[in-house]
Amino acid sequence: MWRLVSAALALFGAFLSPALAQQPQRSECLAMANAAPRIMSAAFRQAAAAAEVQITYAGHSTYFIDTPGGLRIATDYSGAYQVGRLPDVVTMNRAHSTHYSLFPDKRIPHVLHGWGEDGKPAIVSERIGDTFIRNVTTDIRRYFGDDAGTDMIRDGNSIFIFEVAGLCIGHLGYLHHKLDDSHFAQIGRLDIVMVPIDGTYTMSLDGVSEITKRLRASVVLPMHRFATPLDDFMRRIGQQFEIDRRIDRSFRMSRDALPSAPTVIILDGV
């Protein structure tokens, strides 16, 4: 009798395990966004205080994120903007060759595309080392320039979100349109956000400024800057954002060290 029960349980487990494996990973950033404000367990606060990430601006839309566990992540990676050792994880968007590579260095173990195949959206939801990485898809213009009208590729771009050391870090990618409520709900809480401020190739400064204000991350990191006057961006996002201009190209940040007022950090050491 017990043998029959054991066999039945084993068979049930064989069917259950794949189903559990296919369930999406849990996002702490979404959980924090939906929780009551400023509620944090003592254990979580202690862990966050001890853990820092290092963020380095390599150029264009490429930031390097070095995690406490030794993982190195590069955003919108084409290989043209390299700082130090090769990354372990690269994310890409396919707007132009400066945002992706179809032939990345074979030594990079994790290459995450922000676009899907056969018209399907990319779905990224995985834990790599000490970091949980997920994406929120947006549409992208099919052709170069604002005069392309409404000819868009659905789900052709991804906002990537990196959850590590108690921090929620978002990279808006090659964003071409305003975000609706469903996008903001999927993004959840962001402590640090990387924002394209070119004002032409991606979105207008008015459009990206509205998104930045609504996200209200503690740290805003401009990218895709070109010759955009920083004052134009700062004037649009409002006086509630402070500015911290640094001669370095990198900084370290923990959850407990986040600025009390939303701050735009400019890394001029590129």
Backbone torsions as a table, in degrees:
resi	resn	phi	psi	omega
1	MET	NA	-48.7	-179.7
2	TRP	-63.2	-32.6	177.4
3	ARG	-64.0	-38.5	179.0
4	LEU	-66.5	-41.3	178.9
5	VAL	-64.0	-44.3	180.0
6	SER	-61.7	-41.8	179.8
7	ALA	-64.8	-39.0	179.5
8	ALA	-65.9	-42.9	178.7
9	LEU	-63.9	-39.4	178.7
10	ALA	-64.1	-41.0	178.9
11	LEU	-65.3	-41.1	178.6
12	PHE	-63.4	-41.0	178.9
13	GLY	-64.6	-34.7	179.6
14	ALA	-64.7	-35.8	177.5
15	PHE	-78.5	-32.6	-174.9
16	LEU	-75.6	-38.8	-174.3
17	SER	-58.7	-48.9	177.5
18	PRO	-59.1	-36.5	-179.9
19	ALA	-64.8	-41.0	177.9
20	LEU	-66.4	-37.8	-178.9
21	ALA	-64.9	-29.2	-177.8
22	GLN	-83.7	-9.0	179.8
23	GLN	-68.3	142.3	-178.7
24	PRO	-65.2	148.9	175.7
25	GLN	-64.8	156.4	-179.1
26	ARG	-86.9	131.4	179.0
27	SER	-94.4	119.6	176.1
28	GLU	-70.6	-30.8	-179.6
29	CYS	-67.1	-39.4	175.9
30	LEU	-68.6	-37.6	179.0
31	ALA	-64.1	-42.0	178.6
32	MET	-67.0	-36.1	-179.7
33	ALA	-65.3	-32.2	-177.4
34	ASN	-92.0	-7.2	-178.7
35	ALA	-85.0	168.9	174.1
36	ALA	-64.2	146.8	-175.5
37	PRO	-63.9	143.8	173.0
38	ARG	60.3	26.4	174.4
39	ILE	-97.4	120.5	-178.8
40	MET	-148.4	129.9	-179.2
41	SER	-68.1	154.6	179.8
42	ALA	-62.0	-37.3	-179.8
43	ALA	-65.5	-40.6	179.5
44	PHE	-66.4	-41.5	-179.8
45	ARG	-63.0	-40.8	-179.3
46	GLN	-65.1	-42.0	179.8
47	ALA	-65.8	-40.7	-178.5
48	ALA	-66.0	-36.3	-178.0
49	ALA	-65.8	-28.4	-176.0
50	ALA	-89.0	-12.1	-172.0
51	ALA	-113.3	130.6	178.7
52	GLU	-125.7	149.3	168.1
53	VAL	-108.4	152.1	172.3
54	GLN	-111.2	129.8	-179.0
55	ILE	-117.4	128.9	-177.4
56	THR	-125.9	130.8	176.5
57	TYR	-89.6	115.1	-179.1
58	ALA	-89.8	-25.8	-179.2
59	GLY	135.3	156.9	178.3
60	HIS	57.7	-112.3	176.6
61	SER	-116.7	19.5	-176.2
62	THR	-102.5	114.8	169.8
63	TYR	-112.9	145.0	172.2
64	PHE	-103.6	133.3	177.3
65	ILE	-117.5	115.9	176.8
66	ASP	-104.5	120.3	-172.6
67	THR	-92.9	163.7	177.8
68	PRO	-59.2	-28.0	179.9
69	GLY	-83.8	2.6	177.0
70	GLY	92.0	5.7	178.0
71	LEU	-78.6	139.3	176.5
72	ARG	-117.7	123.7	-177.1
73	ILE	-117.5	139.6	174.9
74	ALA	-124.8	133.4	-177.5
75	THR	-96.6	151.0	179.9
76	ASP	39.1	57.9	-168.6
77	TYR	-87.5	124.5	174.8
78	SER	-115.8	-12.8	-175.2
79	GLY	94.3	-12.8	-178.3
80	ALA	-76.7	-24.9	-176.9
81	TYR	-116.2	102.2	-173.2
82	GLN	-125.0	134.6	177.1
83	VAL	-131.7	112.8	178.2
84	GLY	70.8	-146.1	-173.9
85	ARG	-70.8	163.3	177.4
86	LEU	-61.6	145.0	175.6
87	PRO	-72.3	158.5	174.0
88	ASP	-88.3	-28.4	-178.5
89	VAL	-133.5	134.2	172.9
90	VAL	-127.4	139.8	171.9
91	THR	-111.2	151.4	-174.8
92	MET	-141.0	149.7	167.9
93	ASN	-128.7	147.7	-164.7
94	ARG	-99.5	21.6	-178.2
95	ALA	-57.6	-53.9	-179.9
96	HIS	-144.1	168.7	-176.6
97	SER	-66.3	-11.5	176.0
98	THR	-81.3	-0.6	-177.8
99	HIS	-120.2	0.2	-179.4
100	TYR	-162.0	169.2	171.9
101	SER	-145.9	130.3	175.3
102	LEU	-81.4	-7.7	-179.7
103	PHE	-133.8	62.1	179.2
104	PRO	-69.1	162.6	177.7
105	ASP	-53.0	129.3	-176.0
106	LYS	-67.1	-12.3	179.0
107	ARG	-81.0	-8.7	177.3
108	ILE	-80.9	115.3	-172.2
109	PRO	-75.1	-26.1	-174.4
110	HIS	-128.3	112.4	179.0
111	VAL	-117.0	114.4	-174.2
112	LEU	-112.5	115.6	179.6
113	HIS	-86.2	140.8	176.7
114	GLY	-87.0	4.8	177.9
115	TRP	-126.6	153.8	179.2
116	GLY	-100.6	-177.5	179.1
117	GLU	-108.6	152.7	175.8
118	ASP	57.6	35.7	176.4
119	GLY	77.8	3.2	-179.6
120	LYS	-93.0	147.4	180.0
121	PRO	-71.2	149.9	173.2
122	ALA	-70.3	140.2	176.7
123	ILE	-124.9	109.8	179.0
124	VAL	-117.9	122.4	178.1
125	SER	-160.0	85.6	-176.5
126	GLU	-150.9	152.6	176.4
127	ARG	-99.6	125.2	176.6
128	ILE	-124.1	116.2	-175.9
129	GLY	60.2	-127.9	-178.6
130	ASP	-95.2	16.0	-174.2
131	THR	-125.4	132.9	172.1
132	PHE	-97.7	125.8	-175.3
133	ILE	-119.1	130.7	177.4
134	ARG	-141.9	171.1	-179.1
135	ASN	-136.6	157.3	172.3
136	VAL	-127.1	119.9	-175.1
137	THR	-82.5	147.9	172.6
138	THR	-134.0	169.8	179.2
139	ASP	-86.5	162.0	-178.7
140	ILE	-139.6	145.9	178.7
141	ARG	-65.7	141.9	-178.3
142	ARG	-74.2	-31.9	-176.7
143	TYR	-122.5	163.0	-177.2
144	PHE	-74.6	136.2	172.7
145	GLY	101.1	153.5	-177.9
146	ASP	-70.6	-18.6	-177.1
147	ASP	-81.9	11.2	-179.4
148	ALA	-78.2	-3.1	178.4
149	GLY	71.3	-140.1	-175.3
150	THR	-104.7	18.5	-179.1
151	ASP	-76.4	94.9	-172.3
152	MET	-116.2	150.8	170.6
153	ILE	-97.4	117.3	-177.9
154	ARG	-66.2	132.4	177.0
155	ASP	59.5	31.3	-177.5
156	GLY	-84.8	-7.3	-178.6
157	ASN	-128.5	156.8	175.5
158	SER	-131.7	137.1	163.8
159	ILE	-87.4	118.3	179.3
160	PHE	-96.6	140.9	-179.5
161	ILE	-125.9	129.7	-176.9
162	PHE	-116.7	120.4	-178.1
163	GLU	-109.8	111.3	-174.3
164	VAL	-154.8	141.7	176.1
165	ALA	55.5	33.4	-179.0
166	GLY	76.8	4.2	-179.2
167	LEU	-104.6	146.7	174.9
168	CYS	-112.9	110.0	-173.1
169	ILE	-114.6	123.3	-177.9
170	GLY	-117.3	143.1	176.5
171	HIS	-122.6	115.3	-172.6
172	LEU	-73.4	-10.6	176.8
173	GLY	69.2	-150.4	-178.0
174	TYR	-96.4	75.3	-170.0
175	LEU	-79.7	129.8	-174.8
176	HIS	-117.0	-1.7	-177.1
177	HIS	-153.6	165.5	178.1
178	LYS	-66.1	154.3	177.2
179	LEU	-96.2	140.5	176.9
180	ASP	-98.3	-177.7	-175.6
181	ASP	-60.3	-34.2	-178.7
182	SER	-66.9	-36.0	176.8
183	HIS	-63.9	-47.6	-178.9
184	PHE	-62.3	-36.6	178.4
185	ALA	-65.1	-39.9	178.9
186	GLN	-71.4	-32.8	178.8
187	ILE	-70.0	-45.8	-178.1
188	GLY	75.6	-148.2	-177.1
189	ARG	-82.8	135.9	172.9
190	LEU	-124.1	131.9	173.8
191	ASP	-90.8	-34.4	-179.7
192	ILE	-132.1	133.1	179.4
193	VAL	-135.1	136.0	178.3
194	MET	-101.5	121.2	-165.7
195	VAL	-124.2	127.8	175.0
196	PRO	-75.8	127.0	-176.0
197	ILE	-122.2	27.2	179.9
198	ASP	-67.0	-29.2	175.5
199	GLY	79.6	-0.7	-176.7
200	THR	-137.2	-59.9	-173.3
201	TYR	-68.4	-36.8	177.3
202	THR	-96.5	-92.4	178.9
203	MET	-120.7	166.1	172.0
204	SER	-66.4	157.2	177.2
205	LEU	-62.5	-35.2	177.4
206	ASP	-61.7	-44.9	-178.0
207	GLY	-65.4	-47.7	-177.6
208	VAL	-71.5	-27.8	177.2
209	SER	-67.7	-40.0	177.4
210	GLU	-62.2	-41.2	178.4
211	ILE	-64.7	-43.4	-179.7
212	THR	-61.2	-42.6	-180.0
213	LYS	-65.5	-39.1	-178.1
214	ARG	-72.0	-37.6	177.9
215	LEU	-65.3	-37.5	176.2
216	ARG	48.0	49.3	174.6
217	ALA	-71.1	154.3	178.9
218	SER	-66.6	-33.8	-178.4
219	VAL	-127.7	128.0	176.1
220	VAL	-112.7	126.4	-179.4
221	LEU	-115.9	106.4	178.4
222	PRO	-67.2	148.6	175.7
223	MET	-148.0	177.4	-179.0
224	HIS	50.0	49.3	-165.9
225	ARG	-84.3	-42.9	-176.2
226	PHE	50.4	-131.1	-176.5
227	ALA	-101.7	17.4	-178.6
228	THR	-61.5	121.5	175.4
229	PRO	-62.8	123.5	-178.3
230	LEU	-59.6	-33.0	-179.9
231	ASP	-59.6	-34.3	179.1
232	ASP	-63.4	-43.3	179.2
233	PHE	-67.2	-45.8	-177.9
234	MET	-63.2	-38.3	-179.7
235	ARG	-64.3	-34.8	-177.5
236	ARG	-78.1	-35.0	-177.5
237	ILE	-80.8	-15.4	171.1
238	GLY	101.1	166.6	-175.1
239	GLN	-73.5	-12.4	179.7
240	GLN	-71.1	-13.0	177.3
241	PHE	-98.1	128.1	174.7
242	GLU	-89.6	168.4	179.5
243	ILE	-125.3	135.5	179.8
244	ASP	-130.2	101.6	-176.7
245	ARG	-99.0	128.3	-174.7
246	ARG	-125.3	148.3	178.5
247	ILE	-83.4	-8.3	180.0
248	ASP	-84.8	170.3	175.4
249	ARG	-108.2	0.6	-179.4
250	SER	-147.7	162.6	175.5
251	PHE	-153.1	164.3	178.4
252	ARG	-113.1	146.9	-176.7
253	MET	-148.8	137.2	170.4
254	SER	-119.4	169.6	-178.7
255	ARG	-63.9	-40.4	-178.9
256	ASP	-70.5	-19.3	-177.6
257	ALA	-93.7	2.9	178.8
258	LEU	-59.1	138.8	-179.1
259	PRO	-63.8	148.3	-177.9
260	SER	-71.2	-29.3	176.2
261	ALA	-111.8	143.4	178.3
262	PRO	-53.3	132.2	-172.1
263	THR	-132.7	133.2	172.7
264	VAL	-91.8	117.8	179.6
265	ILE	-102.4	121.4	179.3
266	ILE	-105.2	120.3	178.7
267	LEU	-101.1	103.8	-175.0
268	ASP	-93.1	5.7	-175.8
269	GLY	-85.9	14.3	-178.9
270	VAL	-72.2	NA	NA
